[in-house]
Amino acid sequence: MTIQPPPPLTPSGSRGIPEQVAFDRREMSVILSVYGRMVAAGEWRDYGISCLRDMAVFSVFRRTAENPLYRIEKRPKLRNRQGMYSVVGIDGQILKRGHDLKSVLRVLERKLIRSVE
């Protein structure tokens, strides 16, 4: 994991607009708790994090050398519209979008529920 330096100070002394979007500690804790449960269940094996200018992406893989099964995206520009968090499937379809990360990630937890015979 690469640690990025904070954005430079503007002449007025306040922080400018960040050069990239990233998940904060609370968001990563929520995401990694779901990820850990899915790894323990044998569903997921690897992940990747991308911090871009307009969004941050947490990608989940079943195997290392394939396309991500799911992408958990944070887009701050959509904060006042549909919500800045979304879960995107392998085909690019948005499975859930909202303002609260925990409620958005519930769509992934449903994959853990299996019937016992």
DRENTOR-609638 format. One record per residue: residue in three letters; z, y, x of N, C-alpha, C in turn. Coordinates in nm, 4 decimals, m for minus. Layout:
<ala; <Z; Y; X>; <Z; Y; X>; <Z; Y; X>>
...
***
This chain:
<met; <0.0000; m0.1158; 0.0850>; <0.0000; 0.0000; 0.0000>; <0.0000; 0.1222; 0.0898>>
<thr; <m0.0878; 0.2149; 0.0640>; <m0.0986; 0.3353; 0.1444>; <m0.0176; 0.4472; 0.0804>>
<ile; <0.0608; 0.5159; 0.1597>; <0.1397; 0.6282; 0.1102>; <0.0613; 0.7557; 0.1388>>
<gln; <0.0383; 0.8329; 0.0343>; <m0.0383; 0.9564; 0.0459>; <0.0564; 1.0737; 0.0617>>
<pro; <0.0219; 1.1718; 0.1443>; <0.1059; 1.2913; 0.1567>; <0.0973; 1.3758; 0.0300>>
<pro; <0.1997; 1.4579; 0.0026>; <0.1950; 1.5425; m0.1171>; <0.0847; 1.6472; m0.1037>>
<pro; <0.0350; 1.6992; m0.2184>; <m0.0695; 1.8012; m0.2114>; <m0.0189; 1.9260; m0.1390>>
<pro; <m0.1074; 1.9981; m0.0735>; <m0.0643; 2.1164; 0.0011>; <m0.0110; 2.2257; m0.0914>>
<leu; <0.0751; 2.3091; m0.0365>; <0.1305; 2.4195; m0.1133>; <0.0269; 2.5299; m0.1277>>
<thr; <0.0255; 2.5923; m0.2431>; <m0.0623; 2.7066; m0.2648>; <0.0034; 2.8305; m0.2058>>
<pro; <m0.0688; 2.9411; m0.1901>; <m0.0087; 3.0617; m0.1329>; <0.1149; 3.1101; m0.2068>>
<ser; <0.1241; 3.0841; m0.3376>; <0.2410; 3.1295; m0.4131>; <0.3620; 3.0388; m0.3923>>
<gly; <0.3429; 2.9241; m0.3246>; <0.4539; 2.8343; m0.2968>; <0.4659; 2.7193; m0.3948>>
<ser; <0.3952; 2.7226; m0.5055>; <0.4022; 2.6129; m0.6015>; <0.2956; 2.5090; m0.5686>>
<arg; <0.3137; 2.3923; m0.6226>; <0.2183; 2.2842; m0.5984>; <0.0911; 2.3087; m0.6791>>
<gly; <m0.0230; 2.2785; m0.6188>; <m0.1511; 2.2920; m0.6874>; <m0.1797; 2.1697; m0.7720>>
<ile; <m0.2973; 2.1620; m0.8255>; <m0.3404; 2.0455; m0.9026>; <m0.3534; 1.9283; m0.8051>>
<pro; <m0.2953; 1.8123; m0.8366>; <m0.3037; 1.7005; m0.7436>; <m0.4487; 1.6576; m0.7205>>
<glu; <m0.4766; 1.6141; m0.5986>; <m0.6112; 1.5712; m0.5639>; <m0.6447; 1.4360; m0.6225>>
<gln; <m0.5417; 1.3581; m0.6581>; <m0.5659; 1.2285; m0.7196>; <m0.4530; 1.1947; m0.8160>>
<val; <m0.4851; 1.1085; m0.9100>; <m0.3885; 1.0647; m1.0102>; <m0.3272; 0.9340; m0.9607>>
<ala; <m0.1963; 0.9174; m0.9791>; <m0.1275; 0.7950; m0.9377>; <m0.0225; 0.7584; m1.0417>>
<phe; <0.0182; 0.6317; m1.0398>; <0.1283; 0.5870; m1.1241>; <0.2596; 0.6265; m1.0576>>
<asp; <0.3558; 0.6741; m1.1368>; <0.4862; 0.7059; m1.0787>; <0.5738; 0.5804; m1.0770>>
<arg; <0.6935; 0.5928; m1.0245>; <0.7826; 0.4778; m1.0054>; <0.8169; 0.4092; m1.1375>>
<arg; <0.8451; 0.4860; m1.2407>; <0.8797; 0.4281; m1.3711>; <0.7621; 0.3495; m1.4285>>
<glu; <0.6420; 0.4057; m1.4189>; <0.5221; 0.3380; m1.4702>; <0.4952; 0.2085; m1.3927>>
<met; <0.5101; 0.2146; m1.2601>; <0.4869; 0.0948; m1.1787>; <0.5896; m0.0134; m1.2110>>
<ser; <0.7123; 0.0247; m1.2398>; <0.8149; m0.0723; m1.2752>; <0.7772; m0.1468; m1.4030>>
<val; <0.7296; m0.0746; m1.5031>; <0.6895; m0.1354; m1.6297>; <0.5701; m0.2277; m1.6075>>
<ile; <0.4707; m0.1810; m1.5335>; <0.3505; m0.2602; m1.5091>; <0.3839; m0.3863; m1.4292>>
<leu; <0.4648; m0.3716; m1.3240>; <0.4958; m0.4873; m1.2399>; <0.5865; m0.5883; m1.3091>>
<ser; <0.6652; m0.5461; m1.4064>; <0.7456; m0.6436; m1.4810>; <0.6553; m0.7327; m1.5659>>
<val; <0.5546; m0.6744; m1.6300>; <0.4573; m0.7545; m1.7064>; <0.3772; m0.8426; m1.6100>>
<tyr; <0.3349; m0.7849; m1.4981>; <0.2580; m0.8594; m1.3995>; <0.3378; m0.9797; m1.3484>>
<gly; <0.4652; m0.9607; m1.3187>; <0.5491; m1.0694; m1.2692>; <0.5623; m1.1832; m1.3691>>
<arg; <0.5770; m1.1497; m1.4976>; <0.5862; m1.2542; m1.5994>; <0.4556; m1.3322; m1.6100>>
<met; <0.3433; m1.2631; m1.5983>; <0.2137; m1.3305; m1.6083>; <0.1858; m1.4167; m1.4846>>
<val; <0.2302; m1.3733; m1.3684>; <0.2162; m1.4548; m1.2465>; <0.3023; m1.5800; m1.2592>>
<ala; <0.4253; m1.5650; m1.3092>; <0.5142; m1.6795; m1.3268>; <0.4560; m1.7801; m1.4258>>
<ala; <0.3815; m1.7309; m1.5239>; <0.3184; m1.8189; m1.6220>; <0.1895; m1.8809; m1.5682>>
<gly; <0.1440; m1.8357; m1.4508>; <0.0229; m1.8908; m1.3903>; <m0.1060; m1.8281; m1.4394>>
<glu; <m0.0972; m1.7178; m1.5120>; <m0.2166; m1.6543; m1.5685>; <m0.2869; m1.5620; m1.4687>>
<trp; <m0.2104; m1.4888; m1.3910>; <m0.2660; m1.3905; m1.2979>; <m0.2255; m1.4252; m1.1557>>
<arg; <m0.3073; m1.3802; m1.0581>; <m0.2746; m1.4101; m0.9186>; <m0.2798; m1.2903; m0.8256>>
<asp; <m0.3559; m1.1889; m0.8579>; <m0.3740; m1.0783; m0.7647>; <m0.3888; m0.9486; m0.8429>>
<tyr; <m0.3701; m0.8364; m0.7736>; <m0.3884; m0.7063; m0.8368>; <m0.4433; m0.6073; m0.7349>>
<gly; <m0.4954; m0.4984; m0.7862>; <m0.5442; m0.3896; m0.7024>; <m0.5109; m0.2574; m0.7686>>
<ile; <m0.4838; m0.1562; m0.6864>; <m0.4506; m0.0238; m0.7385>; <m0.5503; 0.0756; m0.6825>>
<ser; <m0.6085; 0.1563; m0.7707>; <m0.7006; 0.2622; m0.7305>; <m0.6474; 0.3952; m0.7825>>
<cys; <m0.6359; 0.4918; m0.6933>; <m0.5929; 0.6264; m0.7308>; <m0.7118; 0.7191; m0.7098>>
<leu; <m0.7713; 0.7630; m0.8186>; <m0.8909; 0.8466; m0.8134>; <m0.8570; 0.9888; m0.8545>>
<arg; <m0.9558; 1.0748; m0.8530>; <m0.9346; 1.2155; m0.8867>; <m0.8948; 1.2344; m1.0330>>
<asp; <m0.9581; 1.1603; m1.1239>; <m0.9318; 1.1818; m1.2664>; <m0.8536; 1.0694; m1.3338>>
<met; <m0.8305; 0.9563; m1.2631>; <m0.7560; 0.8470; m1.3239>; <m0.6976; 0.7555; m1.2172>>
<ala; <m0.5957; 0.6803; m1.2581>; <m0.5371; 0.5759; m1.1750>; <m0.5597; 0.4432; m1.2465>>
<val; <m0.5901; 0.3385; m1.1688>; <m0.6232; 0.2089; m1.2274>; <m0.5414; 0.1000; m1.1591>>
<phe; <m0.4797; 0.0147; m1.2400>; <m0.4133; m0.1060; m1.1928>; <m0.4968; m0.2220; m1.2438>>
<ser; <m0.5683; m0.2907; m1.1552>; <m0.6575; m0.3999; m1.1934>; <m0.5883; m0.5332; m1.1713>>
<val; <m0.6078; m0.6269; m1.2653>; <m0.5449; m0.7581; m1.2599>; <m0.6539; m0.8639; m1.2462>>
<phe; <m0.6327; m0.9573; m1.1521>; <m0.7310; m1.0610; m1.1243>; <m0.6697; m1.1996; m1.1430>>
<arg; <m0.7517; m1.2933; m1.1877>; <m0.7092; m1.4335; m1.1924>; <m0.7236; m1.4948; m1.0539>>
<arg; <m0.8327; m1.4617; m0.9864>; <m0.8549; m1.4996; m0.8470>; <m0.8960; m1.3748; m0.7712>>
<thr; <m0.8836; m1.3778; m0.6412>; <m0.9085; m1.2586; m0.5609>; <m1.0543; m1.2141; m0.5668>>
<ala; <m1.1479; m1.3059; m0.5596>; <m1.2899; m1.2714; m0.5469>; <m1.3621; m1.2745; m0.6807>>
<glu; <m1.3173; m1.1981; m0.7761>; <m1.3868; m1.1897; m0.9042>; <m1.3622; m1.0537; m0.9668>>
<asn; <m1.4240; m1.0312; m1.0794>; <m1.4024; m0.9060; m1.1527>; <m1.2639; m0.9082; m1.2161>>
<pro; <m1.2038; m0.7908; m1.2354>; <m1.0689; m0.7896; m1.2947>; <m1.0687; m0.8384; m1.4390>>
<leu; <m0.9640; m0.9139; m1.4739>; <m0.9463; m0.9569; m1.6128>; <m0.9119; m0.8379; m1.7008>>
<tyr; <m0.8217; m0.7545; m1.6515>; <m0.7766; m0.6365; m1.7245>; <m0.7628; m0.5202; m1.6290>>
<arg; <m0.7809; m0.4005; m1.6831>; <m0.7545; m0.2773; m1.6088>; <m0.6574; m0.1941; m1.6913>>
<ile; <m0.5483; m0.1549; m1.6289>; <m0.4526; m0.0651; m1.6920>; <m0.4832; 0.0727; m1.6351>>
<glu; <m0.5269; 0.1643; m1.7202>; <m0.5740; 0.2948; m1.6747>; <m0.4816; 0.4061; m1.7208>>
<lys; <m0.4676; 0.5047; m1.6347>; <m0.3924; 0.6260; m1.6668>; <m0.4888; 0.7429; m1.6497>>
<arg; <m0.5178; 0.8108; m1.7604>; <m0.6079; 0.9261; m1.7595>; <m0.5338; 1.0468; m1.8173>>
<pro; <m0.4758; 1.1320; m1.7311>; <m0.3965; 1.2457; m1.7796>; <m0.4749; 1.3431; m1.8670>>
<lys; <m0.6060; 1.3497; m1.8523>; <m0.6842; 1.4413; m1.9365>; <m0.6818; 1.4022; m2.0836>>
<leu; <m0.6531; 1.2740; m2.1134>; <m0.6484; 1.2280; m2.2525>; <m0.5066; 1.2327; m2.3104>>
<arg; <m0.4130; 1.2949; m2.2385>; <m0.2732; 1.2999; m2.2808>; <m0.2573; 1.3564; m2.4216>>
<asn; <m0.3294; 1.4619; m2.4546>; <m0.3138; 1.5280; m2.5842>; <m0.4076; 1.4734; m2.6909>>
<arg; <m0.4882; 1.3764; m2.6577>; <m0.5810; 1.3166; m2.7549>; <m0.5323; 1.1774; m2.7950>>
<gln; <m0.6008; 1.0745; m2.7468>; <m0.5676; 0.9370; m2.7849>; <m0.4486; 0.8817; m2.7086>>
<gly; <m0.4097; 0.9445; m2.6008>; <m0.3038; 0.8927; m2.5148>; <m0.3619; 0.8628; m2.3780>>
<met; <m0.2816; 0.8809; m2.2743>; <m0.3374; 0.8688; m2.1404>; <m0.3365; 0.7269; m2.0852>>
<tyr; <m0.2734; 0.6312; m2.1528>; <m0.2707; 0.4935; m2.1050>; <m0.3659; 0.4074; m2.1871>>
<ser; <m0.4347; 0.3162; m2.1194>; <m0.5212; 0.2227; m2.1910>; <m0.5302; 0.0922; m2.1148>>
<val; <m0.5560; m0.0153; m2.1886>; <m0.5818; m0.1470; m2.1311>; <m0.7258; m0.1807; m2.1639>>
<val; <m0.8040; m0.2099; m2.0592>; <m0.9466; m0.2378; m2.0741>; <m0.9700; m0.3830; m2.0366>>
<gly; <m1.0463; m0.4547; m2.1189>; <m1.0768; m0.5951; m2.0933>; <m1.1863; m0.6127; m1.9905>>
<ile; <m1.2197; m0.7379; m1.9636>; <m1.3188; m0.7711; m1.8613>; <m1.4582; m0.7198; m1.8977>>
<asp; <m1.4851; m0.7078; m2.0271>; <m1.6166; m0.6624; m2.0725>; <m1.6244; m0.5108; m2.0900>>
<gly; <m1.5183; m0.4390; m2.0566>; <m1.5173; m0.2936; m2.0682>; <m1.4663; m0.2422; m2.2011>>
<gln; <m1.4308; m0.3323; m2.2908>; <m1.3795; m0.2920; m2.4217>; <m1.2334; m0.2486; m2.4091>>
<ile; <m1.2000; m0.1361; m2.4704>; <m1.0626; m0.0874; m2.4694>; <m0.9823; m0.1683; m2.5711>>
<leu; <m0.8831; m0.2421; m2.5218>; <m0.8029; m0.3286; m2.6082>; <m0.6913; m0.2523; m2.6779>>
<lys; <m0.6340; m0.1544; m2.6085>; <m0.5267; m0.0739; m2.6668>; <m0.5186; 0.0568; m2.5906>>
<arg; <m0.4878; 0.1633; m2.6620>; <m0.4726; 0.2956; m2.6007>; <m0.3550; 0.3652; m2.6683>>
<gly; <m0.2800; 0.4439; m2.5908>; <m0.1680; 0.5129; m2.6521>; <m0.0955; 0.6046; m2.5560>>
<his; <0.0122; 0.6653; m2.6087>; <0.0918; 0.7609; m2.5319>; <0.2059; 0.6931; m2.4565>>
<asp; <0.2502; 0.5754; m2.5030>; <0.3632; 0.5050; m2.4427>; <0.3128; 0.3810; m2.3694>>
<leu; <0.3425; 0.3713; m2.2406>; <0.2916; 0.2617; m2.1580>; <0.3432; 0.1262; m2.2046>>
<lys; <0.4698; 0.1174; m2.2415>; <0.5260; m0.0112; m2.2848>; <0.4556; m0.0648; m2.4088>>
<ser; <0.4290; 0.0228; m2.5038>; <0.3610; m0.0229; m2.6260>; <0.2166; m0.0610; m2.5987>>
<val; <0.1521; 0.0055; m2.5049>; <0.0139; m0.0285; m2.4703>; <0.0081; m0.1651; m2.4018>>
<leu; <0.1075; m0.1957; m2.3194>; <0.1078; m0.3224; m2.2452>; <0.1456; m0.4418; m2.3324>>
<arg; <0.1932; m0.4184; m2.4529>; <0.2266; m0.5297; m2.5419>; <0.1052; m0.6149; m2.5743>>
<val; <m0.0135; m0.5567; m2.5685>; <m0.1352; m0.6340; m2.5950>; <m0.1511; m0.7450; m2.4910>>
<leu; <m0.1000; m0.7253; m2.3703>; <m0.1077; m0.8277; m2.2661>; <0.0017; m0.9320; m2.2820>>
<glu; <0.1172; m0.8926; m2.3332>; <0.2277; m0.9866; m2.3499>; <0.1991; m1.0893; m2.4586>>
<arg; <0.1110; m1.0560; m2.5522>; <0.0755; m1.1523; m2.6559>; <0.0055; m1.2737; m2.5964>>
<lys; <m0.0533; m1.2580; m2.4777>; <m0.1196; m1.3701; m2.4123>; <m0.0187; m1.4753; m2.3666>>
<leu; <0.1102; m1.4363; m2.3488>; <0.2133; m1.5299; m2.3056>; <0.2650; m1.6186; m2.4186>>
<ile; <0.2507; m1.5738; m2.5426>; <0.3049; m1.6468; m2.6562>; <0.2149; m1.7657; m2.6859>>
<arg; <0.2726; m1.8843; m2.6742>; <0.1983; m2.0068; m2.7006>; <0.2797; m2.0934; m2.7956>>
<ser; <0.2107; m2.1713; m2.8760>; <0.2830; m2.2597; m2.9670>; <0.3323; m2.3837; m2.8917>>
<val; <0.4507; m2.4281; m2.9270>; <0.5108; m2.5460; m2.8656>; <0.4962; m2.6621; m2.9620>>
<glu; <0.4425; m2.7720; m2.9108>; <0.4218; m2.8882; m3.0000>; <0.5191; m2.9977; m2.9713>>
***
